[in-house]
Amino acid sequence: MKLNFAVSIAIAAIGLAGPVAAQDKPQLAFVVNAASDFWKLAEAGVKKAQGS
């Protein structure tokens, strides 16, 4: 019974959300937890991949 209720709520939420608009170009995010020269190189690679 609880499962049916949860599924019904999920379906209703998806229905109310509306269509999803696709971006022209995906946006990348790169999150790190420590400072290092390696991460500066990784950031440069991410920016290059984004075309910035």
HELIX and SHEET records of a PDB file:
HELIX    1   1 LYS A    2  ALA A   17  1                                  16    
HELIX    2   2 ASP A   37  GLN A   50  1                                  14    
END                                                                             
